[in-house]
Amino acid sequence: MHEAVAAIAACGVSPLVRIAANEGWMVKTHGIIVPLLYTADDARRLVQSAKFPPVGNRGFGSPFPMEKFGGPTQTEYLQQANDALVTIVQIETREALDNVDAIAKVPGIDVLFVGPFDLGNNIGHSILDGKMHNELKEAIGKIKRAAEENQKRSGIYATSGDQAREFADQGFNMVSVVADMVALPAYMTSALTAAKGSYVHSALNMGKGAMSGLAKMTGAEGK
């Protein structure tokens, strides 16, 4: 992860890392996305891990952070780190949804990020065939409103460019466009289909091959 973060930052882009759970030792990048938050106390523990004193209790002494921000001195980094580090929490459980207003009020939490698939599963309205139940849509709206009412940003996971545009038009500040595990197979399938040609074209080629084989069998070579 250290190498990936440095490579991305060197291009002038802020890398965001989604860690597996609310584990303080992993909070070490420009922005952190934390799943499986349930309560405001969980959010406060995250802030304690992500921010330096007096806001949190993150230790200062690692040689790695400065290189990820273009090489500031330790003093320069420390002076701006608490404002620059983005702390993002995923709201994707029933308990987190019930506590979303309290979570949004926690100082140091910057973004409420909706995980619609897990949220749908957890509230009993799974996304099936790409369709969202109205209660899931209402839950997503509740999270967005909680962010806005507490001067926080809102984010959401999308599975396509069209869906991402729809969420952006609704006012979400941070929208994922597509995941690599979706984009790569889709592109490769499209490219392979184009390379093979249409079914009609493929059938014609197969027909030509069959006729050529038949001609060889009945022509001079077949005598």
SEZA-278609 format. One record per residue (C-alpha): residue in one letter; residue number from 1; x, y, z. Coordinates in steps of 0.5 Angstrom, whole numbers, always signed. Each point is the difference from the previous one (the first is absolute). Example, Ala and Ser with C-alpha at 12.3 -4.5 7.8 and 13.67 -1.06 7.14 Angstrom:
<atoms>
ATOM  aa    i     px     py     pz
ATOM   a    1    +25     -9    +16
ATOM   s    2     +2     +7     -2
</atoms>
This chain:
<atoms>
ATOM  aa    i     px     py     pz
ATOM   m    1     +0     +0     +0
ATOM   h    2     +6     +5     +2
ATOM   e    3     +2     -1     -8
ATOM   a    4     -7     +1     -3
ATOM   v    5     -1     +6     +5
ATOM   a    6     +6     +4     -2
ATOM   a    7     +0     -2     -8
ATOM   i    8     -7     +3     +0
ATOM   a    9     +2     +6     +4
ATOM   a   10     +5     +1     -4
ATOM   c   11     -5     +2     -6
ATOM   g   12     -3     +5     +4
ATOM   v   13     -6     -4     +2
ATOM   s   14     -2     -1     +7
ATOM   p   15     +0     -8     +1
ATOM   l   16     -6     -2     +4
ATOM   v   17     +1     -7     +4
ATOM   r   18     -6     -4     +2
ATOM   i   19     +2     -5     +6
ATOM   a   20     -3     -6     +2
ATOM   a   21     -3     +3     +7
ATOM   n   22     +1     +5     +5
ATOM   e   23     +7     -1     +2
ATOM   g   24     +4     +6     +2
ATOM   w   25     +7     -3     -2
ATOM   m   26     -2     +0     -8
ATOM   v   27     -2     +7     +0
ATOM   k   28     +6     +3     -4
ATOM   t   29     -2     +3     -6
ATOM   h   30     -3     +7     -3
ATOM   g   31     -7     -3     +1
ATOM   i   32     -3     -6     +3
ATOM   i   33     -6     -4     -1
ATOM   v   34     -3     -4     +6
ATOM   p   35     -5     -5     -1
ATOM   l   36     -5     -3     +5
ATOM   l   37     -1     +6     +5
ATOM   y   38     -6     -1     +5
ATOM   t   39     +0     +6     +5
ATOM   a   40     +3     +7     +1
ATOM   d   41     +5     -3     +5
ATOM   d   42     +3     -4     -6
ATOM   a   43     +0     +6     -4
ATOM   r   44     +4     +4     +6
ATOM   r   45     +5     -6     +1
ATOM   l   46     +1     +1     -8
ATOM   v   47     +2     +7     +1
ATOM   q   48     +4     -1     +6
ATOM   s   49     +4     -5     -4
ATOM   a   50     +0     +4     -7
ATOM   k   51     +2     +7     +3
ATOM   f   52     +6     +3     +4
ATOM   p   53     -1     +3     +7
ATOM   p   54     -3     +4     +2
ATOM   v   55     -6     -3     -4
ATOM   g   56     +2     -7     +0
ATOM   n   57     +6     -4     +3
ATOM   r   58     +3     -2     -6
ATOM   g   59     +8     -1     +1
ATOM   f   60     +5     +4     -4
ATOM   g   61     +6     -3     -2
ATOM   s   62     -1     -4     -6
ATOM   p   63     +5     +1     -6
ATOM   f   64     -5     -1     -5
ATOM   p   65     -6     +5     +0
ATOM   m   66     +5     +6     -3
ATOM   e   67     +2     -3     -6
ATOM   k   68     -8     -2     -2
ATOM   f   69     -1     +8     +0
ATOM   g   70     +5     +3     -4
ATOM   g   71     +6     +0     +5
ATOM   p   72     -2     +5     +5
ATOM   t   73     +4     +1     +6
ATOM   q   74     -2     -4     +7
ATOM   t   75     -2     +7     +3
ATOM   e   76     -4     +2     -7
ATOM   y   77     -4     -7     +0
ATOM   l   78     -2     +0     +7
ATOM   q   79     -3     +7     +0
ATOM   q   80     -4     -2     -6
ATOM   a   81     -2     -7     +1
ATOM   n   82     -6     +0     +4
ATOM   d   83     -3     +5     -5
ATOM   a   84     +2     -4     -6
ATOM   l   85     -1     -7     +2
ATOM   v   86     -7     -2     -2
ATOM   t   87     -4     -5     +4
ATOM   i   88     -6     -4     -3
ATOM   v   89     -5     -5     +3
ATOM   q   90     -4     -4     -3
ATOM   i   91     -7     -1     +2
ATOM   e   92     -2     -7     -2
ATOM   t   93     -4     -3     +6
ATOM   r   94     -6     +1     +3
ATOM   e   95     +3     +2     +6
ATOM   a   96     +4     +5     -3
ATOM   l   97     -6     +3     -4
ATOM   d   98     -4     +0     +7
ATOM   n   99     +6     +4     +3
ATOM   v  100     +2     +4     -7
ATOM   d  101     -2     +7     +3
ATOM   a  102     +5     -1     +6
ATOM   i  103     +5     -3     -4
ATOM   a  104     +0     +6     -4
ATOM   k  105     +0     +5     +6
ATOM   v  106     +7     -3     +2
ATOM   p  107     +6     +5     -2
ATOM   g  108     +5     -2     -4
ATOM   i  109     -5     -5     -4
ATOM   d  110     +1     +3     -7
ATOM   v  111     -5     -4     -5
ATOM   l  112     -6     -5     +1
ATOM   f  113     +1     -5     -5
ATOM   v  114     -6     -4     -2
ATOM   g  115     +2     -8     -2
ATOM   p  116     -7     -1     -3
ATOM   f  117     +1     -8     -1
ATOM   d  118     +1     -1     +7
ATOM   l  119     -5     +5     +2
ATOM   g  120     -5     -3     -4
ATOM   n  121     +2     -7     +3
ATOM   n  122     +0     +2     +7
ATOM   i  123     -7     +4     +0
ATOM   g  124     -3     -6     -4
ATOM   h  125     -1     +3     -7
ATOM   s  126     +6     -3     -4
ATOM   i  127     +1     +3     -7
ATOM   l  128     -2     -5     -5
ATOM   d  129     +1     +1     -7
ATOM   g  130     +3     +7     +1
ATOM   k  131     -7     +2     +3
ATOM   m  132     +0     +4     +7
ATOM   h  133     -6     -1     +4
ATOM   n  134     -4     +7     +2
ATOM   e  135     +2     -1     +8
ATOM   l  136     +8     -1     -2
ATOM   k  137     -1     +6     -4
ATOM   e  138     -3     +4     +6
ATOM   a  139     +6     -3     +4
ATOM   i  140     +5     +3     -5
ATOM   g  141     -4     +7     +0
ATOM   k  142     +0     +0     +8
ATOM   i  143     +8     -1     +0
ATOM   k  144     +1     +5     -5
ATOM   r  145     -4     +5     +4
ATOM   a  146     +3     -2     +6
ATOM   a  147     +7     +2     -3
ATOM   e  148     -3     +7     -3
ATOM   e  149     -3     +2     +7
ATOM   n  150     +7     -1     +3
ATOM   q  151     +4     +3     -5
ATOM   k  152     +3     -6     -2
ATOM   r  153     +1     -3     -7
ATOM   s  154     -4     -6     -3
ATOM   g  155     +3     -6     -4
ATOM   i  156     -3     -6     -3
ATOM   y  157     +2     -6     -4
ATOM   a  158     -2     -1     -7
ATOM   t  159     +0     -5     -5
ATOM   s  160     +0     +4     -7
ATOM   g  161     +1     +6     -3
ATOM   d  162     -7     +2     -1
ATOM   q  163     -2     -2     +7
ATOM   a  164     +6     +4     +3
ATOM   r  165     -3     +6     -4
ATOM   e  166     -7     -1     +3
ATOM   f  167     +3     +0     +7
ATOM   a  168     +5     +6     -2
ATOM   d  169     -7     +4     -2
ATOM   q  170     -3     -2     +6
ATOM   g  171     +6     +4     +4
ATOM   f  172     +4     -5     +2
ATOM   n  173     +7     +3     +1
ATOM   m  174     +4     -7     -1
ATOM   v  175     -2     -5     -5
ATOM   s  176     +4     -6     -2
ATOM   v  177     -1     -2     -7
ATOM   v  178     +2     -7     -1
ATOM   a  179     +4     -5     +3
ATOM   d  180     +6     -4     -3
ATOM   m  181     -3     -6     +1
ATOM   v  182     -6     +2     -4
ATOM   a  183     +3     +4     -5
ATOM   l  184     +6     -4     -2
ATOM   p  185     -5     -6     -2
ATOM   a  186     -5     +4     -4
ATOM   y  187     +6     +3     -4
ATOM   m  188     +3     -6     -2
ATOM   t  189     -7     -3     -1
ATOM   s  190     -1     +6     -5
ATOM   a  191     +7     -1     -3
ATOM   l  192     -1     -7     -1
ATOM   t  193     -7     +0     -3
ATOM   a  194     +3     +6     -5
ATOM   a  195     +6     -4     -2
ATOM   k  196     -5     -6     -2
ATOM   g  197     -5     +4     -3
ATOM   s  198     -7     -1     +0
ATOM   y  199     -4     -7     +0
ATOM   v  200     -1     +1     -7
ATOM   h  201     +7     +1     -2
ATOM   s  202     +2     -5     +4
ATOM   a  203     -5     -5     -3
ATOM   l  204     +2     +2     -7
ATOM   n  205     +7     -1     +1
ATOM   m  206     -1     -7     +3
ATOM   g  207     -4     -1     -6
ATOM   k  208     +5     +2     -5
ATOM   g  209     +5     -5     +4
ATOM   a  210     -5     -6     +0
ATOM   m  211     -1     +1     -8
ATOM   s  212     +8     +1     -1
ATOM   g  213     +1     -7     +4
ATOM   l  214     -6     -3     -4
ATOM   a  215     +4     +2     -7
ATOM   k  216     +6     -3     +2
ATOM   m  217     -3     -6     +2
ATOM   t  218     -4     -1     -7
ATOM   g  219     +5     +4     -4
ATOM   a  220     +7     -2     -3
ATOM   e  221     +2     -1     +7
ATOM   g  222     -6     -5     +2
ATOM   k  223     +1     -4     -6
</atoms>
